[in-house]
Amino acid sequence: MAVLRLDLSLPHDLPDELPVICLRRGALLPGAVLPLQVGRESSLAALRAARGWLLVGAQLDGAVTDPGPADLLGVATLARVVERRRANEGLVAVVHGVRRVRLGAFEQTEPHLRARFEVLAHPWPEDQDALGRRLRDRVSAAAERLGASQQAGTMVRALRDPGVLADAVAGMLPEAPGWRQDLLSTLDPVVRAKEVIAALGRVLGDDEGGDALREKLNELSLPGQVREAVDRELRRLDRINPQSPERGVAMDWLGWIAELPWGEPAAADASLDAVEQALSVSHHGLDEVKRQVVEHLAVRQLSGSGRADVLLLVGPPGVGKTSIGTAIAEATGRPLVRVALGGVRDEAELRGHRRTYIGARPGRIVEGLRRASRPDVVMLLDEVDKLGVGFRGDPAAALLEILDPEQNHAFTDHYLEVPFDLSRVLFVATANDTATIPAPLLDRMEVLRVPGYTPEEKRLIARDHLLGKLAGQAGLEPEELALEEGVVAEVIAGWTREAGVRQLQRSLGRLYRAAAVKKARGELDEALLVRVDDLPELLGRRKVRPSAHEDTCRPGVATGLAWAPVGGDVLYVEASTLPGKGQLLLTGQLGDVMRESARAALTWVLSEGGGPTDGLLDQDVHVHVPAGAVPKDGPSAGVTIATALASMLSGRPVRNDVAMTGEATLRGRVLPVGGIPSKVLAAQRLGLKTIILPRANEADLDELPADAREALEFVFVDDLTEVVAAALV
């Protein structure tokens, strides 16, 4: 490299425009000397056209092979060409940055860029002499480690302006290219000097940040094992070469230790009455869930150690599982840390990476505690049933320690490698389906079912919680939109078919956005009144049929109830005969368990179900379950299939207001199934009045809202003969 020249003066005959060379990475700063390997045709042409001076621009995207004016940083460097010589693949030019300039109009782009420029002058403020002296001291102290003690000493003596000195020294620092571009764009010399001081501190390794970190660690009340590890790392830090990458790794680790809430006292728990009141205000219904939440918090208050069960809220989307966790945090006055687990396949996401890996970091649990700066947070583990298993380990296995009150008081993140007490964390998990949660993990959690809402509950939720919120989101006052009596109920019945209220919120939001459009156009002189008859125009055609009755008007069709992670639903089973050889044909994407249920149901119907069976040896029985594109499985459709077959053989249709669920055995016994609350609410949403259930599921009705139990008639059965008697016309 050429010897540093400190002549930063400008000639009197400097042209108004100069050729431009673009740097793919980084930037040339004033005062710095840089050798350039020039190979691009446009850059070679610019260098040949230069008469001792040129403009060195910074390319925003290094991948652009032929940059134009739009691809350059607006601030560039006026440079003197010190030397140029031929190389194997072009030219090598040594340039010396002299002044920071702002690029103006580009007078030409072919065969090279040529632009006008304005020299930028920002003198050093007189009241910042102390900062200037500090910069000079840092440059002198770091000169040996920069490997340029002679040049650094010369600059300190010759460059009296600290802003110019900061630019000159910045070109010698081992910082990232983007840092130099940011520094080139920074016009305030005080800001530039502070940035360079911080960078010099990183070179020295004993900058103010490091001193402050050491002081903070010494003041912390750390557990004994953690204190030993910190002291050992601090002693090791003193022996590490300041330019070694190991030093940065050690500093990062110490920084994490310093920022975690080790000795922070837990905040006083809010009174249980206040928590109960806050939950009642934020969520309608869900009385059983609220009761168990309050019980859970009472146990934590009395036990002192916080070793109560982890809450797992299970239910379909949109019923308020995540918002319950948020409400618990607000009611108890604790910070909320949300950890999204959907799609996580790497155990290190939760437990961190070991420090031997490049770019290692702690896991999400420790990161959340650092952000909250409290040890007693409410940690919401969202979508715990969506965890995956990859080649980097099983995240669910990591949760076994995190959620176990017998182990989590000494949780060890792989990055920290020292135990951290998680016993004061209140864990709340959410899931749509417990079937995909490993049994050992599920055993560590208290399952709270959130089945969904009745139409009346949805109407009250809209009135008390959604309408005011939607008005604010649309930029309206609540009184600027008036809904006719019955509008919300009609939206629920005609445009939503869900267990929760998410689709209802979207539909009502469209009404408010329609009013917002009128207000923005100045057409909203008074409140916009929305009537029931206006809904098709505002929301589109009705999406949900008024009832499901028409589907069971002929023999061989029965209405069943199904459960899915998104909530309960109604399915229909169709049975028919056709000429054949006595075979059973099953269609509708049925799984193995459902196919076996159909075979058992047919055997029972032929042997004990009654109805004419003559001639079936010369016919095939075809059972179809719409919708054909949706996979279906499970034993709970056995009762429905048996009823459809009995209806087909007897010629008696199934009552059009009846739905059923239950597992059927070969002998006709009806066994209990799961998901009863969600299934019953789905039947109510479609206007069905009578529900046939296994007698063993009678206790599950306690989880239903009172209005749903009163609005429906329940028939409890032990045998398929009872089902057929209650279901067929």
Long-range contacts (C-beta under 8 A, 24 or more apart in sequence): 1-33, 1-35, 1-94, 2-33, 2-35, 2-82, 2-83, 2-94, 2-96, 4-33, 4-96, 4-151, 4-154, 4-155, 5-33, 5-80, 5-82, 5-96, 6-31, 6-154, 6-155, 6-158, 6-159, 8-98, 8-99, 8-164, 10-78, 10-98, 10-99, 10-119, 11-53, 14-53, 15-53, 16-116, 16-117, 17-107, 17-114, 17-115, 17-116, 17-117, 18-50, 18-53, 18-54, 18-55, 18-78, 18-114, 18-115, 18-117, 19-45, 19-46, 19-47, 19-49, 19-50, 19-54, 19-55, 19-112, 19-113, 19-114, 20-46, 20-54, 20-55, 20-56, 20-57, 20-72, 20-76, 20-103, 20-106, 20-112, 20-113, 20-114, 20-115, 21-46, 21-47, 21-54, 21-55, 21-56, 21-57, 22-57, 22-58, 22-59, 22-67, 22-71, 22-72, 22-113, 23-56, 23-57, 23-58, 23-59, 24-59, 24-62, 25-59, 25-62, 25-177, 26-58, 26-177, 26-178, 26-180, 26-181, 27-56, 27-58, 27-73, 27-77, 27-177, 27-180, 27-181, 27-183, 27-184, 28-56, 28-58, 28-77, 28-79, 28-95, 28-97, 28-171, 28-184, 29-77, 29-97, 29-167, 29-168, 29-170, 29-171, 29-180, 29-183, 29-184, 30-77, 30-97, 30-98, 30-99, 30-100, 30-164, 30-167, 30-168, 31-97, 31-155, 31-159, 31-164, 31-165, 31-167, 31-168, 31-169, 31-171, 32-96, 32-97, 32-167, 32-168, 32-170, 32-171, 32-172, 33-82, 33-94, 33-95, 33-96, 33-97, 33-171, 34-94, 34-95, 34-96, 34-97, 34-171, 35-92, 35-93, 35-94, 36-92, 36-93, 36-94, 36-95, 37-87, 37-89, 37-90, 37-92, 38-90, 38-91, 38-92, 38-93, 39-89, 39-90, 40-65, 40-66, 41-111, 42-66, 42-111, 42-112, 42-113, 43-112, 44-90, 44-91, 45-111, 45-112, 46-112, 46-113, 46-114, 47-81, 47-84, 47-91, 47-93, 49-112, 49-114, 50-81, 52-80, 52-81, 53-78, 53-79, 53-80, 53-81, 54-79, 54-81, 54-95, 55-79, 55-101, 55-103, 55-115, 55-117, 56-95, 56-97, 57-103, 57-113, 58-180, 58-181, 58-184, 68-109, 68-113, 69-103, 69-106, 69-109, 69-113, 69-115, 72-103, 73-181, 73-184, 73-185, 74-102, 74-103, 74-185, 75-100, 75-101, 75-102, 75-103, 75-120, 75-184, 75-185, 75-187, 76-100, 76-101, 76-102, 76-103, 76-117, 76-184, 77-101, 77-184, 78-117, 78-119, 97-167, 97-171, 100-167, 100-184, 100-187, 120-187, 122-163, 122-187, 122-188, 122-189, 123-161, 123-163, 123-189, 124-161, 124-162, 124-163, 124-189, 124-190, 125-189, 125-190, 128-162, 128-190, 128-193, 131-162, 131-190, 131-193, 131-194, 131-197, 132-162, 132-193, 134-197, 135-162, 135-165, 135-166, 135-193, 135-196, 135-197, 136-162, 136-165, 138-196, 138-197, 138-200, 138-201, 138-204, 139-165, 139-169, 139-200, 141-200, 141-204, 142-200, 142-203, 142-204, 145-203, 145-204, 145-242, 145-243, 146-172, 146-173, 146-203, 148-172, 161-189, 162-189, 162-193, 163-189, 163-190, 163-192, 163-193, 165-193, 166-192, 166-193, 166-195, 166-196, 167-192, 169-196, 169-200, 170-195, 170-196, 170-199, 173-199, 173-200, 173-203, 174-203, 174-243, 175-199, 203-242, 203-243, 204-242, 205-240, 205-242, 205-247, 210-251, 213-251, 213-254, 213-255, 213-258, 216-258, 217-254, 217-257, 217-258, 220-258, 220-262, 220-263, 221-262, 221-263, 222-257, 222-262, 222-263, 223-262, 223-419, 225-418, 225-419, 226-257, 226-262, 226-418, 226-419, 229-417, 229-418, 230-254, 230-257, 249-355, 249-360, 253-355, 253-415, 253-416, 256-362, 256-366, 256-370, 256-415, 256-416, 257-416, 257-418, 259-370, 259-373, 260-366, 260-369, 260-370, 260-420, 261-369, 261-370, 261-372, 261-373, 261-374, 261-375, 262-375, 262-420, 264-373, 264-374, 264-375, 266-374, 266-375, 266-376, 266-424, 267-333, 267-334, 267-374, 267-376, 269-297, 269-300, 269-301, 269-332, 270-331, 270-332, 270-333, 272-297, 272-298, 272-301, 274-331, 275-328, 275-331, 275-332, 278-327, 278-330, 278-331, 279-324, 279-327, 279-328, 279-331, 282-323, 282-327, 282-330, 282-465, 283-320, 283-323, 283-324, 283-327, 284-457, 284-460, 284-461, 284-464, 284-465, 285-453, 285-457, 285-461, 285-705, 286-320, 286-324, 286-450, 288-448, 288-449, 288-703, 289-313, 289-324, 289-448, 289-449, 289-450, 292-446, 292-448, 293-324, 293-328, 293-448, 296-446, 297-328, 297-332, 297-426, 300-426, 305-405, 305-423, 306-376, 306-405, 306-423, 306-424, 306-425, 306-426, 307-405, 307-406, 307-423, 308-405, 309-444, 309-445, 309-446, 310-403, 310-427, 310-428, 310-429, 310-444, 310-445, 310-446, 311-427, 311-428, 311-429, 311-445, 311-446, 311-448, 312-384, 312-429, 312-430, 312-431, 312-434, 312-442, 312-445, 312-446, 312-447, 312-448, 313-428, 313-429, 313-430, 313-431, 313-448, 313-450, 314-430, 314-431, 314-432, 314-433, 314-434, 314-447, 314-448, 314-449, 314-450, 315-432, 315-449, 315-450, 315-451, 315-452, 315-499, 315-500, 315-567, 315-678, 316-432, 316-451, 316-452, 316-498, 316-499, 316-500, 316-564, 316-565, 316-566, 316-567, 316-568, 316-678, 317-432, 317-498, 317-499, 317-500, 317-502, 317-566, 317-567, 318-498, 318-499, 318-500, 318-501, 318-502, 318-503, 319-450, 319-451, 319-452, 319-453, 319-499, 319-500, 319-501, 320-450, 320-500, 320-501, 321-430, 321-450, 322-380, 322-382, 322-430, 324-428, 324-450, 325-378, 325-380, 325-428, 325-430, 326-380, 328-378, 328-426, 328-428, 329-377, 329-378, 329-380, 332-378, 332-426, 334-374, 334-376, 334-377, 334-378, 334-426, 335-372, 335-373, 335-374, 335-377, 335-378, 336-377, 336-378, 336-380, 337-368, 337-369, 337-371, 337-372, 337-377, 337-378, 337-379, 337-380, 338-368, 338-379, 338-380, 338-382, 339-364, 339-365, 339-368, 339-379, 339-380, 339-381, 339-382, 340-382, 340-383, 341-381, 341-382, 341-383, 341-384, 341-386, 341-387, 341-395, 342-382, 342-383, 342-386, 343-386, 343-388, 344-386, 344-387, 344-388, 344-395, 345-387, 345-388, 345-389, 345-390, 345-392, 345-395, 346-390, 346-392, 346-393, 346-395, 347-392, 347-393, 347-394, 347-395, 347-397, 347-398, 348-392, 348-393, 348-414, 349-395, 350-395, 350-398, 350-399, 350-402, 351-398, 351-413, 351-414, 352-413, 352-414, 352-415, 352-416, 353-414, 353-415, 354-414, 354-415, 354-417, 355-415, 355-417, 360-415, 361-415, 362-413, 362-415, 362-416, 363-398, 363-413, 363-414, 363-415, 365-402, 365-411, 365-413, 365-422, 366-413, 366-415, 366-416, 366-420, 369-420, 369-425, 375-421, 375-424, 375-425, 376-424, 376-425, 376-426, 377-425, 377-426, 378-425, 378-426, 378-428, 379-425, 379-426, 379-427, 379-428, 380-428, 380-429, 380-430, 381-427, 381-428, 381-429, 381-430, 382-429, 382-430, 383-430, 383-431, 383-432, 384-429, 384-430, 384-431, 384-437, 384-441, 385-431, 385-432, 385-433, 385-434, 385-435, 385-436, 385-437, 385-565, 386-436, 396-437, 396-438, 396-441, 399-441, 399-444, 400-440, 400-441, 400-444, 402-427, 403-427, 403-429, 403-441, 403-444, 403-445, 404-444, 432-565, 432-566, 433-565, 449-677, 449-703, 451-499, 451-568, 451-677, 451-678, 451-681, 451-703, 451-704, 452-498, 452-499, 452-500, 452-567, 452-568, 452-677, 452-678, 452-681, 452-682, 453-499, 453-500, 453-501, 453-681, 453-705, 454-681, 454-684, 454-705, 454-707, 454-708, 454-711, 455-489, 455-492, 455-493, 455-684, 455-685, 456-707, 457-705, 457-707, 458-492, 458-496, 458-501, 458-504, 459-488, 459-489, 459-492, 461-501, 462-488, 462-492, 462-501, 462-504, 462-508, 463-488, 466-501, 466-504, 466-505, 466-508, 467-508, 470-505, 470-508, 470-509, 470-512, 471-512, 473-509, 473-512, 474-509, 474-512, 474-513, 474-515, 474-516, 475-516, 475-519, 476-512, 476-515, 476-516, 476-519, 479-527, 480-515, 480-519, 480-524, 480-527, 480-528, 481-511, 481-512, 481-515, 481-527, 481-528, 481-530, 482-527, 482-528, 482-529, 482-530, 483-511, 483-530, 484-529, 484-530, 484-531, 484-532, 486-532, 487-530, 487-531, 487-532, 487-535, 490-532, 490-535, 491-535, 491-539, 493-544, 493-546, 494-535, 494-542, 494-543, 494-544, 494-546, 495-535, 495-539, 495-542, 495-543, 495-544, 496-543, 496-544, 497-543, 497-544, 497-685, 498-566, 498-567, 499-566, 499-567, 499-568, 499-678, 499-681, 499-682, 500-567, 507-539, 510-538, 510-539, 511-538, 511-539, 514-538, 546-687, 547-686, 547-687, 548-686, 548-687, 548-688, 549-656, 549-657, 549-687, 550-656, 551-656, 552-653, 552-654, 552-655, 552-656, 552-658, 553-653, 553-656, 554-653, 555-647, 555-648, 555-650, 555-651, 555-652, 555-653, 556-644, 556-645, 556-647, 556-648, 557-644, 557-647, 557-653, 557-654, 558-640, 558-641, 558-643, 558-644, 558-647, 558-654, 558-660, 558-727, 559-640, 559-654, 559-658, 559-659, 559-660, 559-688, 560-636, 560-637, 560-639, 560-640, 560-641, 560-659, 560-660, 560-661, 561-636, 561-640, 561-659, 561-660, 561-661, 561-679, 561-680, 561-682, 561-683, 561-691, 562-632, 562-634, 562-636, 562-637, 562-661, 562-679, 563-634, 563-636, 563-674, 563-675, 563-678, 563-679, 567-678, 567-681, 567-682, 568-675, 568-677, 568-678, 568-679, 568-680, 568-681, 568-682, 568-683, 569-682, 570-659, 570-682, 570-683, 570-686, 570-688, 571-625, 571-626, 571-632, 571-637, 571-640, 572-625, 572-626, 573-623, 573-624, 573-625, 573-637, 573-640, 573-641, 573-643, 573-644, 574-623, 574-624, 574-625, 574-626, 574-644, 575-621, 575-622, 575-623, 575-624, 575-641, 575-644, 575-645, 575-647, 575-648, 576-621, 576-622, 576-624, 576-648, 577-616, 577-619, 577-620, 577-621, 577-622, 577-648, 578-619, 578-620, 578-622, 579-618, 579-619, 579-620, 580-618, 580-619, 580-620, 581-617, 581-618, 581-620, 582-616, 582-617, 582-618, 582-619, 582-620, 583-620, 583-621, 584-620, 584-621, 584-623, 585-620, 585-621, 585-622, 585-623, 586-623, 586-624, 587-622, 587-623, 587-624, 587-625, 587-628, 588-624, 588-625, 588-626, 588-627, 588-628, 588-632, 589-628, 589-629, 589-630, 589-631, 589-632, 590-625, 590-632, 590-633, 591-631, 591-632, 591-633, 591-634, 592-633, 593-633, 593-634, 593-635, 594-625, 594-632, 594-633, 594-634, 594-635, 594-637, 597-635, 597-637, 597-638, 597-641, 597-663, 597-664, 598-623, 598-638, 598-641, 600-638, 600-664, 600-665, 600-666, 601-638, 601-641, 601-642, 601-645, 601-664, 602-641, 602-645, 603-666, 604-642, 604-664, 604-666, 604-667, 604-668, 604-720, 605-642, 605-645, 605-646, 605-649, 608-668, 608-720, 608-721, 609-642, 609-645, 609-646, 609-649, 609-668, 609-720, 609-721, 609-724, 610-646, 610-649, 610-650, 610-724, 611-646, 611-649, 611-650, 611-651, 612-649, 612-650, 613-649, 621-645, 621-648, 634-673, 635-663, 635-671, 635-673, 636-661, 636-662, 636-663, 636-673, 636-674, 636-675, 637-661, 638-662, 638-663, 638-664, 638-665, 639-663, 639-664, 639-670, 639-692, 639-694, 639-720, 639-723, 642-720, 642-723, 642-724, 643-723, 643-724, 643-727, 643-728, 646-724, 646-728, 647-727, 647-728, 650-728, 652-728, 652-729, 653-728, 653-729, 654-727, 654-728, 654-729, 655-690, 655-727, 655-728, 655-729, 657-687, 657-688, 657-689, 657-690, 658-688, 658-689, 658-690, 658-691, 658-692, 658-726, 658-727, 659-683, 659-688, 659-690, 659-691, 659-692, 660-691, 660-692, 660-693, 660-723, 660-727, 661-692, 661-693, 661-694, 662-692, 662-693, 662-694, 662-697, 662-717, 662-723, 663-694, 664-720, 668-719, 668-720, 668-721, 669-718, 669-719, 669-720, 670-694, 670-695, 670-717, 670-718, 670-719, 670-720, 670-722, 670-723, 671-696, 672-696, 672-697, 673-697, 676-700, 676-701, 676-703, 677-701, 677-703, 677-704, 680-704, 680-708, 680-712, 681-708, 683-712, 684-708, 684-711, 684-712, 688-712, 689-713, 690-714, 690-715, 690-726, 691-715, 692-717, 692-723, 692-726, 692-727, 693-717, 694-718
